[in-house]
Amino acid sequence: MNLDVALRESIAKICAVPADQISSSATLEDLGVDSLAAAEIITDVEIRTGIELPMDVLRGLSKMRTVGEVAAHLQARDRASACLYRSYDWPGGSFQP
């Protein structure tokens, strides 16, 4: 599942906001996302996508203002994690570019 879609669905579920109100420019504050909701949203995104996000993703949310900023941050972290996996966790421990 796409991280952006999972994020929007999670916000709708956790914050009880209609999905059509969750645009990239919607602010987290306007959607009712506080620190507890943010933790629940990140957990829900992980469950929906099957991707374990690093803990610093949650810490980084406090610096973000909009849904679009969070989506971009999640996608960047997911790409970085995928690169690390391909580089260091290859079977046999060998480096694979």
LOLUMBA-892184 format. One line per field, with one value per residue (C-alpha): residue number from 1; z, y, x. Coordinates in nm, 2 decimals, always signed. Example, Ala and Ser with C-alpha at 12.3 -4.5 7.8 and 13.67 -1.06 7.14 Angstrom:
REM LOLUMBA-892184
n <- 1 2
w <- +0.78 +0.71
v <- -0.45 -0.11
u <- +1.23 +1.37
***
This chain:
REM LOLUMBA-892184
n <- 1 2 3 4 5 6 7 8 9 10 11 12 13 14 15 16 17 18 19 20 21 22 23 24 25 26 27 28 29 30 31 32 33 34 35 36 37 38 39 40 41 42 43 44 45 46 47 48 49 50 51 52 53 54 55 56 57 58 59 60 61 62 63 64 65 66 67 68 69 70 71 72 73 74 75 76 77 78 79 80 81 82 83 84 85 86 87 88 89 90 91 92 93 94 95 96 97
w <- +0.00 -0.08 +0.23 +0.13 +0.10 +0.43 +0.60 +0.49 +0.59 +0.93 +1.00 +0.90 +1.13 +1.43 +1.42 +1.29 +1.01 +0.67 +0.41 +0.17 +0.42 +0.43 +0.16 +0.13 +0.25 +0.55 +0.87 +1.14 +1.40 +1.20 +1.17 +1.54 +1.53 +1.87 +2.00 +2.11 +1.78 +1.59 +1.76 +1.69 +1.32 +1.27 +1.43 +1.21 +0.90 +0.99 +1.02 +0.70 +0.50 +0.67 +0.70 +1.03 +1.04 +1.25 +1.59 +1.46 +1.22 +1.52 +1.67 +1.34 +1.32 +1.57 +1.31 +1.04 +0.98 +0.70 +0.58 +0.27 +0.48 +0.68 +0.37 +0.21 +0.54 +0.56 +0.19 +0.24 +0.55 +0.38 +0.08 +0.32 +0.51 +0.18 +0.08 +0.41 +0.38 +0.03 +0.13 +0.46 +0.53 +0.22 +0.28 +0.38 +0.50 +0.17 +0.04 -0.26 -0.44
v <- +0.00 +0.35 +0.54 +0.85 +0.66 +0.48 +0.81 +0.96 +0.66 +0.64 +1.01 +0.96 +0.66 +0.80 +1.16 +1.08 +1.32 +1.27 +1.15 +1.43 +1.68 +1.53 +1.71 +1.76 +2.12 +2.03 +2.12 +1.85 +2.09 +2.15 +1.77 +1.73 +1.55 +1.59 +1.39 +1.09 +1.08 +1.11 +0.80 +0.61 +0.72 +0.61 +0.27 +0.24 +0.33 +0.06 -0.20 -0.10 -0.10 -0.38 -0.13 -0.07 +0.30 +0.42 +0.59 +0.92 +0.94 +1.01 +1.26 +1.44 +1.49 +1.77 +1.98 +1.92 +2.13 +1.96 +1.62 +1.67 +1.73 +1.42 +1.21 +1.33 +1.26 +0.90 +0.83 +0.96 +0.75 +0.44 +0.49 +0.53 +0.22 +0.02 +0.14 +0.03 -0.31 -0.37 -0.26 -0.42 -0.70 -0.90 -1.28 -1.39 -1.03 -0.93 -0.57 -0.55 -0.21
u <- +0.00 +0.12 +0.24 +0.05 -0.28 -0.21 -0.13 -0.46 -0.66 -0.49 -0.56 -0.93 -0.96 -0.77 -0.89 -1.25 -1.21 -1.38 -1.13 -1.22 -1.10 -0.75 -0.55 -0.17 -0.22 -0.44 -0.26 -0.22 -0.35 -0.67 -0.72 -0.68 -0.34 -0.17 +0.13 -0.08 -0.27 +0.05 +0.19 -0.13 -0.13 +0.23 +0.15 -0.16 +0.05 +0.30 +0.02 -0.15 +0.17 +0.37 +0.66 +0.84 +0.92 +1.22 +1.14 +1.28 +0.99 +0.76 +1.00 +1.02 +0.65 +0.67 +0.85 +0.59 +0.28 +0.09 -0.02 +0.20 +0.51 +0.44 +0.38 +0.71 +0.89 +0.75 +0.84 +1.19 +1.24 +1.10 +1.34 +1.63 +1.54 +1.51 +1.86 +2.00 +1.83 +1.97 +2.31 +2.37 +2.12 +2.19 +2.19 +2.54 +2.62 +2.78 +2.75 +2.52 +2.50
***
